[in-house]
Amino acid sequence: MDDATRRKIASEGATVRPVDGEYDDAIREAVKASEKEQDTLLVMDTSWPGFEQSSRWVVDGYSTMLAEVDEQLADHKSRAASVAIASVGVGSWAQAVVQHYKNKEPNAIVATVEPITAACLKTSLEADRNTPIKTGDTIMCGMNCGTVSSIAWPVLRAGVDMSLTVSELESHEAVEYLRKHGINAGPCGAAPLAALRKLCKSGSLEQDAESVVVLFSTEGYRDYVIPQ
């Protein structure tokens, strides 16, 4: 996590304790701290066997936003979403998206997007098993995760239609495009647009003029190191 992101978290009153390692290392350190320190409640959006309840609550909470999207489309006299693109870190948000759109008739196509340097879901889908990976640096800090949440994995394996990765530059270019159009999004928030651009360029997304594509921006604009 870069310094700018740490400062933003700290500005909300949180104590930030950097860990020399990857996201999975930070998870392990947080678990240790919660076991040692009194009056500590461990709440995470990821899960593993034996620790699943809080992430279920997080996924349940996401359903509110998805219901609001349906309401907004209806208010605009729009058709229901035909394609939904969700960013992936540990996969809890994408889990909520899959559960929402695959329980509707007709189903929407669900695509996911990850940084090239942290594609734990894409790697797992290709291996057909939940496969932890080593991750690298990325401006998409909130998606820089090496292991898919245990409760998200079976849902994503069954429900994701397309799994994509985007580069640092592709994410940055999507941020700039959205800013020019008055949309406040950071690298994670712009990643779904970058994925849509790749799908359109490859011709693998067969839609028509009446199709409704929903892109979920999970992050507002923030400072980051601009890729070259």
Helices and strands as residue ranges (DSSP letters): H 3-10, H 23-36, H 53-75, E 83-87, H 92-101, E 109-115, G 116-118, H 120-127, G 141-143, H 152-159, E 162-166, H 168-180, H 187-202, E 213-215
